[in-house]
Amino acid sequence: MNTSTKTLTRTGLAVALIVAAQFIGKLLPAGAVLFGPFSVNQLITGSLVNLILILSALVIGLWPAAAVGVLSSILASIIGVGPIFPIITPAIAVGNCIIVAAAAFLSKKDGVLKLPAVAVGAAAKCAFLWATVPFLFRFIPEIKPPQAQMLSVMFSWPQFITAAVGGVLAMLIVPALKKALEAR
């Protein structure tokens, strides 16, 4: 199989895995709250999404992984497993691209992900969403201030936690995954 076919196949698989993770998240009970509006559902789904994004960056490459981040956000919104308000879909897509870029640029040339890269990527994605999503809520008249405040918290520090968990999981998985792919 040539390189472009492998890249396209892996990119499609990554998009499918993220959408599947989001479907699984919809099946989890919504009432299991960890702290404030941060739920078990968000922890599991967000961590899986970030894991797949980071793995994509390290195994497929920067641009295909960025495409995964954008396409999965759009598809999740279209099929109803994404955000309630589609206006925030572009912000989520950019946040996904931020963590992908951090993983791609801050990992060593051998593609080994290190904890500082995970921390920087998680912090950058969190900061972007924390600043952007509450701003976008201002353009949705049906959101009342208490609801906007609760939803804004979901796009703040919980984003750091899910990105960090996904990054740590990726650190554990990448070596075995790369070895398996090289053996093929």
Order of alpha helices (4+ residues) and beta strands (2+ residues): alpha-beta-beta-alpha-alpha-alpha-alpha-alpha-alpha
